[in-house]
Amino acid sequence: MANTKSAKKDARQAVRRTEVNKSRTTRARSAVREVEEAIKAGNKSAAKDALKSAQPVLASTAQKGVIDRKAASRKVSRLSARVKAMAD
């Protein structure tokens, strides 16, 4: 248990940040999942649209420090390569 005033404040902030970061992580995962489901279904136009909406979500998640920026870039790159490789 936190003893000092500043330690108590840090504990409160950590709880708040954890909630925010969880929601950001969930949002990013959902965006990636939408792209992957569209790829799996073989729907290239839906996959392109999903990728277009997933890119800013991943970028902002990385900018906030929830996921590493290189991990976000790698995810976008791999997803776009998979979408590009799909048959029209």
C-alpha positions as CSV (number, residue, x, y, z in Angstrom):
1,M,0.0,0.0,0.0
2,A,1.2,3.5,-0.9
3,N,2.4,5.5,2.1
4,T,3.2,9.0,0.9
5,K,0.9,11.5,-0.7
6,S,2.7,11.3,-4.0
7,A,2.7,7.5,-4.0
8,K,-1.1,7.5,-3.4
9,K,-1.5,9.9,-6.3
10,D,0.7,7.7,-8.5
11,A,-1.4,4.7,-7.6
12,R,-4.6,6.6,-8.6
13,Q,-3.1,7.7,-11.9
14,A,-1.9,4.2,-12.7
15,V,-5.4,2.8,-12.3
16,R,-6.8,5.5,-14.6
17,R,-4.0,5.0,-17.2
18,T,-4.5,1.3,-17.1
19,E,-8.2,1.7,-18.0
20,V,-7.4,4.1,-20.9
21,N,-4.6,1.9,-22.2
22,K,-6.8,-1.2,-22.1
23,S,-9.5,0.5,-24.2
24,R,-6.8,1.7,-26.7
25,T,-5.4,-1.8,-27.0
26,T,-8.8,-3.3,-27.5
27,R,-9.6,-0.7,-30.2
28,A,-6.4,-1.5,-32.0
29,R,-6.9,-5.3,-31.8
30,S,-10.5,-4.9,-33.1
31,A,-9.3,-2.8,-36.0
32,V,-6.7,-5.5,-36.9
33,R,-9.3,-8.2,-36.5
34,E,-11.6,-6.5,-38.9
35,V,-8.9,-6.4,-41.6
36,E,-8.0,-10.1,-41.0
37,E,-11.6,-11.2,-41.2
38,A,-12.1,-9.3,-44.5
39,I,-8.9,-11.0,-45.9
40,K,-10.2,-14.4,-44.7
41,A,-13.5,-13.8,-46.4
42,G,-11.7,-12.9,-49.6
43,N,-13.4,-9.5,-49.9
44,K,-10.6,-7.2,-51.1
45,S,-12.6,-3.9,-51.1
46,A,-13.8,-4.5,-47.5
47,A,-10.2,-5.4,-46.6
48,K,-8.9,-2.2,-48.1
49,D,-11.6,-0.1,-46.2
50,A,-10.8,-1.9,-43.0
51,L,-7.1,-1.3,-43.4
52,K,-7.7,2.3,-44.2
53,S,-9.6,2.7,-40.9
54,A,-7.1,0.5,-38.9
55,Q,-4.0,2.5,-39.9
56,P,-4.8,5.7,-37.9
57,V,-6.0,3.6,-34.9
58,L,-2.7,1.8,-34.8
59,A,-0.7,5.0,-35.3
60,S,-2.4,6.8,-32.5
61,T,-2.1,3.7,-30.2
62,A,1.7,3.8,-31.0
63,Q,1.9,7.5,-30.5
64,K,0.4,7.2,-27.0
65,G,3.0,4.6,-26.2
66,V,0.5,1.7,-25.7
67,I,2.2,-0.4,-28.3
68,D,5.7,0.2,-29.8
69,R,5.8,2.4,-32.9
70,K,7.8,-0.2,-34.8
71,A,5.3,-2.9,-33.9
72,A,2.4,-0.8,-35.2
73,S,4.3,0.0,-38.4
74,R,5.1,-3.7,-38.8
75,K,1.4,-4.7,-38.3
76,V,0.3,-2.1,-40.9
77,S,3.0,-3.2,-43.4
78,R,2.1,-6.9,-43.1
79,L,-1.6,-6.3,-43.3
80,S,-1.2,-4.1,-46.4
81,A,1.0,-6.7,-48.0
82,R,-1.7,-9.3,-47.4
83,V,-4.4,-7.1,-48.8
84,K,-2.3,-6.2,-51.8
85,A,-1.6,-10.0,-52.5
86,M,-5.4,-10.7,-52.6
87,A,-7.0,-11.5,-55.9
88,D,-9.2,-8.8,-57.3
